[in-house]
Amino acid sequence: MQQFKFGSLYLKGDEAAKTLGKNWGDWQPGPGQSWHSFNDYINFSDKAGWSQWWGKNWIRTDIGDYDSPGFDDLTMSLAFLPDIKTEAPGASGLPLFFRHKPDTAAREIPGATTRDYLTVWLSQWVRDYGIDGFRVDTAKHVDKPTLDLLKQRATEALAEWKAANPKQALDNAPFWMTGEAWGHGVMKSDYYQHGFDAMINFDFQDQASQALGCFSNIDATYQQMADKLQGFNVLSYISSHDTRLFFASDAKGLLPLQQRAADLLLLAPGAVQIYYGDESGRPFGPTGSDPLQGTRSDMNWGELQGAKAPLLAHWQRLGQFRERHPAIGAGTQQSQQTPHYYAFSRQHGGDKVMVVWAGDRSQ
């Protein structure tokens, strides 16, 4: 607000300088205040002040004279954030606050819609830095044509970057997009027809938890995933910033159970995601006003050489095994259970693996 000259404060003149200081970003809450108290100084109803922000062509928000958000997934305000009108058909012009941002690389694109601007900006990162994939949060709040265009432009940009930087390119694979749509499981939804190569699998966290007592209990889940995922992909996890930390909530802080969690995740069909600290038993942190904030605690770097070092080594060993054998993630599965062991094999092309679990010697 201070640098780019949009919005409005209730504080005027010397009062603003006295309360907020020379640089507003240096403000800190006083007695009886929190970091949210800064909002008390902002005049969200000042139509003239907020007209210099994004502009009405760009967003919906309950601020100033902007159009109010709707009540459906595509037009609602998510977590009090403005909704960008990606579906709007007309030329939007450059967001107004860029006029007061001297170091911006954003330029007016004649006739461009909000969809055009956003996909051009995002694909420019790919073209400049060789980013090879995006994880799209809350994908259900973005219209499908925008997702299509993002995938198209990012794919073109990555191909250009690889052609210009052949020594830095890791492979010849095209751009990859993973989507997050709350509650999505192992099913081929229409997201796969609109730019996504994989969707996050919200089912696996609970399925892994139910198999902590005995690794063989994951067999039905593995078999179902391996059977279904021959024509599409999902990204499975055991910990998430939106749900819980597996080590604290499911493994109960016990290192042997977190080691089994590595088995369950890193031997799963499809793609898998290691949330930072899964491999090292990262503790749940303070929460404050957000009960999930503890899932975003500091990485426990100081514990990597101590009692948790064998846990990390186990995750590393399995991760390397998975990397060497594409059949783990992409193969067809056959399984066998006997009173003495549980085993499954996977095959993908010329790669074949067999995994045998004969029980936990510590139990």
C-alpha positions in Angstrom: 0.0 0.0 0.0 2.8 2.4 0.9 5.0 1.7 -2.0 2.5 1.2 -4.8 0.0 3.8 -3.7 -3.3 2.0 -3.5 -5.9 1.6 -0.8 -6.5 4.0 2.1 -5.9 4.3 5.9 -7.9 5.8 8.7 -4.7 7.4 9.9 -3.8 10.7 8.3 -0.7 12.8 8.1 1.6 12.7 11.2 -0.7 10.2 12.8 0.2 7.6 10.2 3.9 8.3 10.5 3.7 8.2 14.3 1.8 4.9 14.4 3.3 3.0 11.5 6.7 4.6 11.2 8.6 5.7 8.2 8.4 2.2 6.6 5.0 0.6 7.3 6.5 -2.8 6.9 8.5 -2.2 10.2 5.3 -1.9 12.2 5.0 -4.3 15.1 1.9 -5.0 17.3 1.8 -3.1 20.6 0.3 -4.1 24.0 -3.1 -5.8 23.5 -2.6 -6.1 19.7 -1.7 -9.0 17.3 -0.3 -9.0 13.8 -3.9 -8.8 12.6 -4.3 -5.4 14.3 -2.7 -3.7 11.3 -6.0 -4.2 9.5 -7.7 -1.9 12.0 -5.9 1.0 10.4 -7.0 0.2 6.9 -10.1 1.9 5.4 -11.5 -0.9 3.2 -14.5 1.1 2.2 -12.6 3.9 0.5 -13.7 3.5 -3.2 -11.3 6.0 -4.7 -8.3 4.6 -2.8 -8.9 1.0 -3.7 -9.7 1.8 -7.3 -5.9 2.1 -7.8 -5.3 -1.5 -6.7 -6.1 -4.3 -9.2 -9.0 -2.5 -10.9 -12.6 -3.8 -11.3 -11.7 -5.7 -14.6 -9.5 -8.0 -12.5 -11.0 -9.0 -9.2 -14.0 -9.6 -7.1 -13.8 -8.6 -3.4 -15.8 -6.9 -0.7 -13.4 -3.9 -0.7 -14.1 -0.5 -2.1 -16.3 -0.4 -5.2 -15.3 -3.8 -6.5 -17.9 -6.4 -7.6 -18.8 -8.7 -4.7 -17.7 -12.3 -4.8 -20.2 -15.0 -5.7 -21.3 -18.2 -4.0 -20.0 -20.8 -6.4 -16.5 -22.4 -6.6 -15.5 -20.1 -9.5 -16.6 -16.7 -8.2 -16.3 -17.1 -4.4 -13.8 -15.4 -2.2 -11.5 -18.2 -0.8 -10.2 -17.5 2.7 -11.0 -13.7 2.3 -8.7 -13.5 -0.8 -9.8 -11.6 -3.9 -11.2 -13.7 -6.7 -9.4 -13.1 -10.0 -11.9 -13.0 -13.0 -10.1 -15.5 -15.1 -13.3 -16.3 -16.9 -13.9 -12.7 -18.0 -13.9 -12.5 -21.8 -12.9 -8.8 -22.3 -9.5 -7.1 -22.3 -8.6 -6.3 -18.7 -5.6 -4.0 -19.1 -2.6 -4.1 -16.8 -3.4 -4.1 -13.1 -3.4 -0.5 -11.9 -0.9 -0.9 -9.1 1.8 -1.7 -11.6 1.8 1.9 -12.6 3.6 2.7 -9.3 5.9 -0.3 -9.3 9.0 1.0 -11.1 10.9 -2.3 -11.1 8.1 -4.4 -12.6 8.6 -6.4 -15.8 4.8 -6.5 -16.4 3.8 -4.7 -19.5 0.5 -3.9 -21.2 -0.5 -6.7 -23.6 -3.0 -5.2 -26.2 -6.3 -7.0 -26.0 -5.2 -9.4 -23.3 -7.7 -10.9 -20.8 -6.9 -11.7 -17.2 -6.4 -15.3 -18.3 -3.9 -14.2 -20.9 -1.9 -12.1 -18.4 -1.7 -14.8 -15.7 -0.7 -17.6 -18.0 1.9 -15.4 -19.8 3.4 -14.4 -16.4 3.4 -17.9 -15.0 4.9 -19.5 -18.2 7.6 -16.8 -18.2 9.0 -18.3 -15.1 9.3 -21.6 -17.0 10.9 -19.9 -19.9 13.4 -18.1 -17.7 14.3 -20.8 -15.2 13.4 -24.1 -16.7 10.8 -24.9 -14.0 9.4 -28.3 -15.1 6.1 -28.5 -13.3 3.4 -26.7 -11.3 1.4 -27.9 -8.3 -1.9 -26.0 -8.6 -3.6 -25.4 -5.3 -7.4 -25.4 -5.0 -7.8 -26.2 -8.7 -11.6 -26.3 -8.4 -11.6 -22.5 -8.1 -10.0 -22.0 -11.5 -12.1 -22.3 -14.7 -11.0 -25.2 -17.0 -10.1 -23.1 -20.1 -7.6 -21.2 -17.9 -6.0 -24.4 -16.8 -5.8 -25.6 -20.4 -4.1 -22.4 -21.5 -1.6 -22.6 -18.6 -0.6 -26.1 -19.5 -0.2 -25.2 -23.2 1.9 -22.1 -22.6 4.0 -23.7 -19.9 4.7 -26.7 -22.1 5.8 -24.5 -25.0 8.0 -22.5 -22.6 9.7 -25.5 -21.2 10.5 -26.9 -24.6 12.0 -23.5 -25.5 14.1 -23.5 -22.4 15.4 -27.0 -22.9 16.3 -26.2 -26.5 18.2 -23.1 -25.3 19.8 -24.9 -22.4 20.6 -28.4 -23.4 23.3 -28.9 -20.8 21.1 -27.9 -18.0 18.1 -29.9 -19.1 17.6 -33.0 -16.9 15.5 -34.9 -19.5 13.2 -34.6 -22.5 10.0 -34.9 -20.5 7.2 -32.3 -21.2 5.9 -29.9 -18.6 4.0 -31.6 -15.7 1.0 -30.3 -13.8 -0.3 -31.7 -10.5 -3.6 -30.5 -9.1 -5.2 -30.2 -5.7 -8.9 -30.6 -5.4 -10.0 -31.4 -1.8 -11.1 -35.0 -1.4 -10.0 -36.2 -4.7 -9.0 -39.9 -4.7 -7.8 -42.5 -7.2 -10.2 -41.7 -10.0 -9.8 -40.2 -13.5 -11.8 -37.0 -13.2 -12.2 -34.4 -15.9 -9.2 -32.5 -14.5 -7.1 -35.0 -16.5 -8.7 -33.6 -19.7 -7.8 -30.0 -18.6 -4.0 -29.9 -18.3 -3.3 -32.1 -15.2 -1.0 -35.1 -15.3 -1.8 -36.1 -11.7 -4.2 -35.1 -8.9 -3.3 -35.3 -5.2 -4.7 -38.5 -3.6 -6.4 -37.5 -0.3 -7.3 -41.1 0.5 -3.8 -42.5 1.0 -3.0 -40.8 4.3 -5.8 -42.6 6.2 -5.1 -45.9 4.3 -1.5 -45.8 5.3 -2.4 -45.1 8.9 -4.7 -48.1 9.0 -1.7 -50.3 7.8 0.7 -49.2 10.5 0.0 -52.2 12.6 0.8 -54.6 9.9 2.3 -53.8 6.5 0.3 -56.5 4.7 -2.9 -54.5 5.5 -2.0 -52.1 2.7 -2.3 -54.9 0.1 -5.9 -54.1 -1.0 -5.0 -50.4 -1.4 -1.8 -51.2 -3.4 -3.7 -53.6 -5.6 -6.5 -51.2 -6.3 -4.1 -48.3 -7.1 -1.8 -50.5 -9.3 -4.9 -51.7 -11.3 -6.4 -48.3 -11.8 -3.2 -46.3 -12.4 -2.4 -47.8 -15.8 -4.1 -45.0 -17.6 -3.5 -41.9 -15.3 -1.6 -40.9 -12.2 -2.1 -39.6 -8.7 0.2 -38.0 -6.1 -0.1 -39.7 -2.7 1.2 -38.3 0.7 1.2 -39.2 4.4 1.7 -35.7 5.8 0.3 -32.3 4.6 0.2 -28.7 5.7 -3.6 -28.9 5.3 -4.3 -32.1 7.3 -1.7 -33.4 9.8 1.8 -34.6 10.4 1.9 -38.4 10.2 4.8 -38.7 12.7 3.0 -36.8 15.4 -0.6 -37.9 14.8 -0.4 -41.4 13.4 3.1 -42.8 14.3 2.7 -41.1 17.8 6.3 -40.0 17.7 7.5 -43.6 17.5 10.5 -44.1 15.2 9.7 -47.7 14.2 6.2 -46.7 13.1 7.6 -43.7 11.1 10.0 -46.2 9.4 7.0 -48.3 8.4 5.4 -45.2 7.1 8.3 -44.9 4.7 7.6 -48.5 3.5 3.9 -47.7 3.0 4.5 -44.4 1.1 7.7 -45.1 -0.9 6.4 -48.5 -2.2 3.0 -47.2 -3.2 1.9 -47.2 -6.9 1.7 -43.9 -8.6 3.6 -40.8 -7.7 4.4 -40.0 -4.1 5.3 -36.8 -2.2 7.6 -36.7 0.8 6.5 -33.7 2.9 9.6 -32.2 4.5 10.4 -33.9 7.8 8.6 -37.1 7.0 12.0 -38.7 6.6 13.4 -37.3 9.9 10.5 -37.4 12.3 9.9 -33.6 12.3 7.9 -32.7 15.4 4.5 -30.9 15.3 5.1 -27.2 16.2 3.2 -24.3 17.9 -0.2 -23.5 16.5 -1.2 -20.0 17.6 -4.5 -19.0 16.0 -4.2 -21.6 13.3 -4.6 -25.2 14.6 -2.7 -26.5 11.5 0.2 -24.2 11.9 2.1 -26.9 13.7 2.3 -28.9 10.5 4.6 -26.2 9.1 7.2 -26.3 11.9 10.9 -25.7 11.4 12.8 -28.5 9.8 14.6 -30.5 12.5 18.1 -30.2 11.0 19.7 -30.7 14.4 18.3 -34.2 14.8 19.6 -35.7 11.5 22.8 -37.0 13.1 21.3 -38.2 16.3 18.7 -40.9 17.3 16.7 -40.2 14.1 19.7 -40.8 11.8 18.7 -44.5 11.2 15.1 -43.3 10.3 16.5 -40.9 7.7 18.8 -43.6 6.3 15.8 -45.9 5.9 13.9 -43.3 3.9 16.9 -42.6 1.8 17.5 -46.3 1.0 13.9 -46.8 0.0 13.8 -43.6 -2.0 16.9 -44.7 -4.0 15.3 -48.1 -4.6 12.2 -46.5 -5.9 14.3 -44.2 -8.2 16.1 -47.2 -9.7 12.9 -49.2 -10.3 10.1 -47.4 -12.2 8.0 -50.6 -11.8 7.3 -49.5 -8.2 5.3 -46.5 -9.3 4.1 -47.6 -12.7 4.0 -51.3 -12.7 1.2 -53.9 -12.7 1.0 -55.8 -9.4 0.6 -59.4 -8.3 0.5 -60.1 -4.5 0.6 -63.2 -2.3 -0.1 -63.6 1.4 0.8 -66.6 3.5 0.9 -67.2 7.3 4.6 -66.5 7.2 5.0 -63.5 4.8 3.4 -61.0 2.5 4.8 -60.3 -0.9 4.0 -58.5 -4.1 5.7 -58.1 -7.4 5.5 -55.3 -9.9 6.5 -55.2 -13.5 6.8 -52.2 -15.9 8.4 -53.0 -19.3 11.7 -54.7 -18.6 11.8 -53.7 -14.9 10.6 -56.3 -12.4 10.7 -56.1 -8.6 9.6 -58.3 -5.7 9.0 -57.0 -2.2 8.7 -59.4 0.7 7.6 -58.5 4.2 8.2 -61.2 6.8 7.2 -59.4 9.9 8.7 -56.9 12.3 11.6 -58.4 14.3 11.0 -55.8 17.1 7.5 -57.1 17.7 
